[in-house]
């Protein structure tokens, strides 16, 4: 989102864009640069007719600021600022100084903008941004391997984005069945990554309410039960995209038992192939992303940029007909937590959730929706002005 919007803002201001510098996230701690994840030359070349992009600031500009980028005035902007804001507030400073910095830049441009700006966002997202060659080569090989494994099903497979990593479980403040050991591990994880955020005065943590509200990450067992209830049996080829699953030996066992043909990047790629990506969560996520894009069905179990972009990308590639299962977790919880529910009734509820998800699968963007999740019609019709 930030990269696409940065290009759009540069176009609005008729400014040169310096290749974005990524913020080091406290949780993921991935030091990857733009060129480690994306094909820098393709990015610059694709946008050449629309926005001038350079790999670094000119030396004379750096000299003016003692070779310290943080010394460049930072134009802080509100979330979802309008194009007019950038023209009226940022452009004068840019004209005065010749360079400005905008950080942070997450969601700093409104969803609804003129059609030519939307078209530029689409060009960046679906054409200019391509994974760097090392990622692309291995990811494409993994897709071929997955399709070969699932050849008995015509090369079709289901991909699941499973968000049950330690940080996700910790941040949700939900409780599972790990008792005191789990509680201590989650407290330590929260303090390590968010330093007191969850102990601020007035903060109330209610795991039961979180679960009822559908805010708890689904366990691998719950994902398996949901899919089996929807009609996916033990002959289904399943690809699970995830980070390091919390207490994986315990929690992944039932999902593997229900879906013995389950694959992950660790089973599709050799350990020596993955070695160069270890410790770089964004590059590992890019491998997962590529395999998920090509799946017959994509299942999302939690919010976040990964599933939102993936849903949009699949809609774009498949003309809006991508099959995505995005379950209503409030309804799921009612079935999971009913001790008296019979399998026939559970299946009925799962098929209802699946049907509702299918209805929402083909969707046009509403004014305040993200163009990256809902590319129809903006990215799929000819746009003027680009």
N, C-alpha and C positions, 0 to 999 in steps of 0.2 A: 504494500500500500504506500509506504513512505517513498519508495523509488518512483513509482508511477506518478504520485502527486508532486514529487520534486520536479520531474520533467514538465508536468503541467504548469506549475508555478513559474518555472524558468521561461516557458513559452509565453505565459501571460505578461511577464516583465521584459520580454525580449532580452533575456540575460543568458550568459554562458553558465552552464552547470558543471560544477566539479564533481567527479565521481563520488557518490555518497560514502561517508565513513560510518561504519556501524558502531552502535553503542554496545559496550561489553555488558551483557546481561548478568545480573547477580546470581541467577539460578543456573543458567546454561553455561556461563563462563566460556563462551566460544570466541576466540580471538580472530576468526576468519575475516578476511578482507573481501571487498566486492569481487575482485578477480579470482578469489578462491572458490567462489560459489557460482558466479556468472561469467559468461563469455564477454569480456570487456570490449573487444574489438567489434563484435557483432552489435553490441549495445550502442556504441558510438556511431557505427556505420548506418544502422537502421534509422537512427534519429537525425542523421546529417541534414536532411532537407527541412527539418522542423525545429530542432534545438541544437546549438553547438555544445558538445560535451567534451571536456578535457580531463585527463587523468590526474592532474595536480594543478595547484595554483601556480601562476607565473612567478618567476624568481623575484621580479621587482615588487610584486604584491607581498610576497612572503617577507622580503627585506623591510618593507614599511611596517610590518608587524613583528619584527624581530624573530622571524621564522617560527612564530607561535600562533597556530590557528586559533587557539582559545582567546587570543587578544583581539580578534576581529569582532566587532560589535554584533551581539546576538539579538536578532529581532524576534522576541518571544511573541507567538501568536496564539489566539484561543483555538480550541478544537473546532473543526468544521467551519473555519473562517471562509467568507465569501471571496470570489475573485476580486470584487471591488475593494475589499480590505487590503489585499496585496498591492493593488494599484495605488491606493490612496495613502497607505501607511508605510509599506516596505519600499516601493519604487523610489520615493524621494530620497530615502537614506542610501539606497543603492546608487542613485545618480550622484549623490554628494561624495560618497566614499569610494565608489567603484567596486566595492565588494561588501557583501553582508553574509551573515551566518544565521541559520534558523535551526535551533535545537532546543527541545526535542521536536521531531517532525511527524510524530505518529498522529494520524487523523487530523491533520491541520488544514485540509481543504474540504469544503462542503461536498456532499454527495451529488447534489444537483448543480450542475454548471452548464454553460453553453455547449451545444452539440459538438463543436469543433474541439473543445477541451476534452469532452468525453471520448471522442474518437482518438485523441492522442493518448489518453489513458489506456484505451484498448490496444493501440499499436505497441505501447511499451509492454503491457502485460502479456500479450499473446505473440508478439513478433520480436521485439527488441531483447526481451529477457529470455535467455537460453542458458541452461546450466553449463558450467565450465567443462571442457573436454574430458578430464579425468572422471568427473561425476557422470557425464553423459554416456561414456563408453561402458562403464560398469553397469549403470542403470539399464541401458538398452539390453545388455547381455542378461541381466536378471529377468527382464520381461520375457525374453526369448526362452529362458530356462523355465519360467513359470508356465508359459504357454505349452512348452513341451511336456512338462509334468502333467498338465491338465488336458493333454491331447485326447484322452478318452472322453472328455466332456466338450470336445470341439475347441479346445484352447480357452475355454471360458472359466473364469474364476471369480470369487467374491473377495473383495478387500475390506478389511476392518481397521479403522483408526482407533486403536485401543489406548486410552489415556489413563493408565493406572501406574504411572511412574511415582516414585516416592514424593517428589515435589508437588505433583498434582493431588495426591491423596492428602498430603500435609496442608496444602493451601485450602482445600475444600472444607477442612475442619469436620469431616465426616468420620465416623467410627465404623470399624469392620469387626472382625472376630479375633483380633490379635491380642486382646487383653492388655495387661499392664506393659508388656514389651512393646506392643504397637504404640501405646500412648506415649511412652518415653521416646521412641524413635521419631514419632511425628512432632513432638515438642522440640526435639533437637533439630529436626529438619526445618521447622518454622523459624527457629531462632537463628539458624545458620544462614538462611536465605533472606529473611525479612526483618531480623533484629528488632524484636519488641512490637512489631505491628499488631500482633494478635493479643497483646496485653495492655493496650492503651486504655485509659479510663473511659468507661462507658461501653466498651466493646463486649458484646454478649455473644457467646458461641453456643449454638443450639444444634447439635448434630441431627437430632430427630426432625427438627423443622427443615433443616437443609435437605434431608432425604425426601421428605414429603413434597418439597418445592422442586424436586428434580435436579438438585445442584450437586449431588454426589456422583463421582465417577463410577461408571458401571464396572463391576468386577469381571474378570474373564469368565467366571461361571455364569454370571447374569447375561453376558453377551451370548454365550453358548446356548443358554436356555431360551433366550429371545429368538435366536436364529432357528433353533430346532422347532420352536413353536410356530415359526413362520413357514416351515416346510423345508428348510435346508437340512438334508440328512447327512449321514456319515460318509457319503460318497462325494460330498461337496469339497471342491478344492478352495481352500481358504488361505489368503495372504494376510498376515497381521502386521500392520505398521505401528511401531511404537518406539519409545525410548527404552531404558532399562526398567522392566516391570518390577514393582515393589514385591519383594518376597516371591520371586518368580517360581521357584521350585514348588511352592505350595499352591499359589493362585493359578498358574498356567496349567497344572495337571488336569483339572476337569475339562478345560476347553480342548486340550489335546486329545483327551479320551473321547469327547463328543465328535471332534473333527480330526481324525487320525491323519488326514492328508494336509494338515496345516503346514504352512511354510512361513518363514520370516527371512529377513535379509541375511541372518546368520546361517540359514540352511541353504539359501539360494546362491550365496557368494562364498568363496573360499576365505579362510581366515587371513591369508596373505593378501587377498584382494581388498579386504576391509581394513587392514592394518593402517593404511595411509589416511583413512578417514576417522580412526578412533580418536576420541577427545574433541571432535568437531561436530557438535550436535546438528548444526545447520546442514552440513554436507551429508551426514547420515540421513537426515530428514529428506533431503533431495532424492536420495535413492528410493526411499519409501514412496515419496510423492509420485515418482515416475511409474513405479509398478502399480500404484493405486489408480492413476489416470487411465491406464489401459484395461482395468478390470471391467467385467460385465456388470457387476453391482458394487457400489461403494456404500459402506456402513459407517456412519459417524456416531460416536458415543458421547462426545463432549464438544463444547464450543471451542473457538480459537481460530487463528488465521489459517492454519493448515487445512482443516476441513472446509472452511468457507471459500478459500481460494480453489481448492480441489473441486468442490461442487460446481463453482463457476467455470472452471477450466473444462470439466467434463461436459457441461451444458454447451459450451462454445464449440468443442470438438465434435459433438454428436448432435448438433442442430437443435439443442434443447431437450433431446430425448434421453438423456443420461438417467439411468436408474440409480437413485440414491435412497437409502433407508436412513431417515433421521427420526428416531423414535421420540414420542412424547414421554419423557421420563417420569412425569407425574403419574401418568396412567400405568406405566410399567411397574412402578413401585407398589401400586395398589394390588397388582397381581402377584408380584414377588413376595409381598409381606402378608398375603392372605394364607393362613395355615390350613384352611379347609378347602382351598381351591383344588378341583380335579383337573387332570391333564386335558380333558376335552374342553373344559371351560377356559383353561389357560391358553390353549391353542386358538380358541375363538377370539380371545382378547388380542393375541399377537397378530392374528390375521386382520383384525380391525385396525390396529396400529399400522400394519403394513399397507393396507388400502389407503388410509389417510395420508401416509407418507408418499404413496404413488401419486395421489391427486395433487399434492404440492410439488411434485417433481418437476413438472413443466410450469414455469412461472415467469412472468414478465416483471421487470423491475418497476417498483413503485417509487414515487419521488424521493423518498428518504432511504431507500434500500441501497446497499452497496453494489456498485457496478461490477465488483470483482466476484460477488456471489451470484448476481443476477445480470449476466451480460446481454440478455434479451430485453429490448431490441437494439440497444445502443451499439453494441459491438458486432452485431450480426446483420446490420443494414448499412448501406452505403451512406457515409456521413459527408456532408459538405464541409469545405474549409480545411481539409487536411490532405 
